[in-house]
Amino acid sequence: MKNKPNPKDIKKHSVNLGGHKTSLSLENIFWDQLKNLAADRSVTVNQLLTEIDLERTGNLSSAARVFVLEHITNNAVTNDR
């Protein structure tokens, strides 16, 4: 039986942002959420990260975490109404 990855573990991911190869380090829980959000939007993770990259002010890893947290926060507020 395969052990489930620890959601707090950080893993480096190679990505392609609009033809530019780069990498970012994210905790597994954030990477999983990015994959889910990309699937919900019918885009690839690379496409979603390209959108995030175009609007970021800090580093890509931080911008991706903020994007996920904003999505979760916005959904929590919507569901509370």
trRosetta pair geometry for C-beta under 8 A, 3 or more apart (Angstrom, degrees):
i j d omega theta_ij theta_ji phi_ij phi_ji
5 9 6.1 -103 175 44 96 131
5 28 4.9 -174 121 -124 123 162
6 9 4.3 97 73 -22 99 105
6 28 6.7 136 90 22 48 140
7 27 6.6 46 155 157 60 106
7 28 5.0 -125 -136 79 39 104
7 29 3.8 52 -176 -58 104 103
7 32 7.5 -62 -127 13 92 136
8 27 5.7 -42 -151 -149 32 122
8 28 7.3 -13 25 32 16 96
8 29 7.1 12 -68 -8 40 116
9 27 6.7 128 73 -146 31 69
9 28 5.4 35 62 -18 83 114
10 25 5.3 36 172 170 112 102
10 26 6.7 -173 -144 104 75 15
10 27 5.4 -49 -88 -84 66 56
10 28 7.8 -133 -91 -25 22 67
11 25 7.0 -174 91 -147 25 68
11 26 6.9 -26 58 65 70 62
11 27 7.9 90 13 -138 73 18
11 28 6.3 62 3 -74 115 77
11 31 6.7 -30 58 -26 111 157
12 23 5.5 23 179 169 98 128
12 24 7.4 175 -149 92 60 26
12 25 4.8 -34 -93 -92 68 84
13 23 6.2 166 83 -155 42 78
13 24 5.8 -17 57 62 93 74
13 25 7.5 158 12 -95 73 32
13 26 6.6 -18 4 24 121 103
13 31 6.5 149 -46 -118 145 127
14 21 6.8 -4 -174 -167 98 97
14 22 7.8 169 -152 95 57 29
14 23 5.0 -41 -98 -95 53 95
15 21 7.5 163 88 -148 40 53
15 22 6.1 -22 67 70 85 74
15 23 6.6 138 16 -109 77 38
15 24 6.5 -3 8 10 127 99
15 45 7.1 -105 -120 119 114 100
15 46 5.5 169 -165 -108 90 80
15 49 5.4 -30 178 83 154 161
16 19 6.8 21 177 -92 99 11
16 20 7.0 147 -162 69 57 37
16 21 5.5 -27 -103 -94 74 64
16 22 7.9 139 -102 23 28 66
16 46 5.0 3 62 -142 78 135
17 20 4.9 -31 69 64 85 95
17 22 6.0 -11 8 25 115 115
17 46 6.8 -151 -82 -167 45 81
17 49 6.0 -96 -94 114 97 99
17 50 4.7 155 -151 -97 73 77
17 53 5.0 42 -153 -3 142 167
18 50 4.9 118 -38 -137 88 126
18 53 7.7 -135 2 75 111 140
22 60 7.0 117 121 -3 137 164
24 49 7.6 -159 8 -146 144 137
24 59 8.0 151 -126 150 100 96
24 60 4.7 -107 -92 105 127 114
24 61 4.5 169 -168 -74 102 80
24 64 6.4 101 148 -2 157 145
25 61 5.5 -9 59 -102 63 143
26 30 4.5 -114 180 83 115 119
26 31 4.8 139 96 -55 124 89
26 34 7.5 21 137 -6 170 137
26 61 5.8 -169 -72 -142 78 91
26 64 6.1 -64 -91 97 134 138
26 65 7.1 -180 -130 -65 100 89
27 30 5.0 87 61 8 82 102
27 31 7.2 -154 93 -5 40 89
28 31 5.6 -58 -145 39 35 112
28 32 6.1 36 157 -21 69 106
29 32 5.8 -51 -146 35 29 112
29 33 6.5 28 154 -17 61 107
30 33 5.7 -55 -149 38 33 111
30 34 6.4 37 152 -22 66 102
30 64 6.4 98 161 125 122 103
30 65 5.4 -46 -127 -101 147 74
30 68 5.4 -161 -143 11 82 165
31 34 5.7 -51 -150 33 32 113
31 35 6.6 34 151 -19 64 103
32 35 5.7 -53 -152 34 33 112
32 36 6.5 32 151 -18 65 105
33 36 5.5 -52 -147 37 35 113
33 37 6.2 35 155 -18 68 105
33 68 4.6 81 109 -142 137 125
33 71 7.7 162 166 71 117 131
33 72 7.6 -38 -153 -55 144 113
34 37 5.8 -55 -144 39 31 110
34 38 6.2 33 155 -20 65 106
34 45 5.7 70 134 -136 107 102
34 48 6.4 166 -172 101 89 140
34 49 7.3 34 -169 -65 135 93
34 64 6.1 -14 -84 -170 134 112
34 67 7.8 61 -102 91 92 120
34 68 6.3 -73 -63 -76 73 115
35 38 5.8 -54 -147 36 29 112
35 39 6.4 29 154 -18 63 107
35 45 5.8 -31 -96 -79 64 118
36 39 5.7 -56 -149 37 30 111
36 40 6.3 34 152 -22 65 106
37 40 5.5 -50 -147 34 33 115
37 41 6.5 18 157 -7 64 109
37 48 6.3 120 104 -145 102 155
37 67 7.9 173 106 136 171 107
37 68 7.1 -139 -24 -108 145 75
37 71 6.1 -34 -106 -158 134 175
38 41 6.0 -68 -151 46 30 102
38 43 5.2 -99 -160 81 80 76
38 44 6.0 -12 180 154 134 16
38 45 4.8 -100 -39 -80 166 52
38 47 7.0 123 -142 62 109 91
38 48 4.3 -110 -93 -21 95 140
39 42 7.3 30 -173 -78 34 36
41 48 6.7 124 55 -88 140 108
43 47 3.9 -113 174 87 114 134
43 48 5.4 138 97 -51 121 82
44 47 4.6 101 53 4 77 100
44 48 7.1 -142 95 -2 44 85
45 48 5.7 -55 -148 39 34 111
45 49 6.1 32 155 -16 68 108
46 49 5.8 -57 -143 41 28 109
46 50 6.3 36 153 -27 63 103
47 50 5.5 -49 -149 28 32 115
47 51 6.9 34 151 -18 62 99
48 51 5.7 -52 -157 32 36 112
48 52 6.5 33 147 -16 66 105
49 52 5.3 -50 -145 39 39 114
49 53 6.0 48 152 -28 67 103
49 60 7.1 43 -169 -169 106 116
49 64 6.6 -13 -117 -94 91 114
50 53 5.5 -49 -145 33 30 117
50 54 6.7 36 154 -25 61 102
51 54 6.0 -53 -155 27 30 112
51 55 7.1 1 157 3 61 109
52 55 6.5 -80 -158 47 31 94
52 56 6.1 43 153 -50 71 107
52 60 7.3 96 113 -151 112 77
52 63 5.2 141 164 133 105 112
52 64 5.8 68 152 -87 163 65
52 67 5.1 -62 -115 -55 121 154
53 56 5.8 -44 -139 7 30 119
53 60 6.0 -7 -100 -113 89 104
53 63 7.2 121 -90 96 41 153
55 63 7.6 152 86 -162 75 128
56 59 7.6 -57 160 106 139 10
56 60 6.4 -157 1 -99 177 50
56 62 7.8 122 -155 81 121 85
56 63 3.6 -40 -114 -99 122 154
57 63 7.6 147 33 -89 52 110
58 62 4.6 -36 104 78 131 136
58 63 5.9 177 65 -52 83 87
59 62 5.0 86 63 15 81 104
59 63 6.9 -150 96 -8 38 93
60 63 5.5 -57 -143 39 31 113
60 64 6.2 34 158 -22 66 104
61 64 5.9 -55 -151 33 28 110
61 65 6.6 27 152 -17 63 105
62 65 5.7 -54 -150 36 34 111
62 66 6.3 32 154 -17 67 106
63 66 5.7 -54 -146 38 31 111
63 67 6.3 38 152 -25 64 105
64 67 5.6 -50 -148 32 31 116
64 68 6.6 31 154 -17 63 103
65 68 5.9 -56 -152 36 31 109
65 69 6.3 26 154 -14 66 109
66 69 5.7 -58 -144 42 32 109
66 70 6.0 35 157 -22 67 106
67 70 5.9 -54 -147 35 26 110
67 71 6.5 26 154 -19 61 106
68 71 5.8 -57 -153 35 30 112
68 72 6.4 26 153 -15 66 107
69 72 5.7 -55 -145 39 33 110
69 73 6.0 33 156 -19 67 109
70 73 5.7 -56 -142 40 29 111
70 74 6.0 29 159 -19 65 109
71 74 6.0 -55 -144 38 26 109
71 75 6.4 23 157 -15 61 109
72 75 5.9 -60 -149 39 28 109
72 76 6.3 31 153 -23 64 107
73 76 5.6 -54 -147 33 31 112
73 77 6.5 29 155 -17 65 104
74 77 5.9 -53 -149 35 31 110
74 78 6.3 32 153 -18 64 108
75 78 5.5 -54 -145 39 34 114
75 79 6.1 30 157 -17 67 109
76 79 5.9 -57 -144 40 28 108
76 80 6.4 32 154 -25 63 107
77 80 5.8 -55 -150 30 30 113
77 81 7.2 35 153 -29 60 100
78 81 6.2 -53 -162 18 33 113
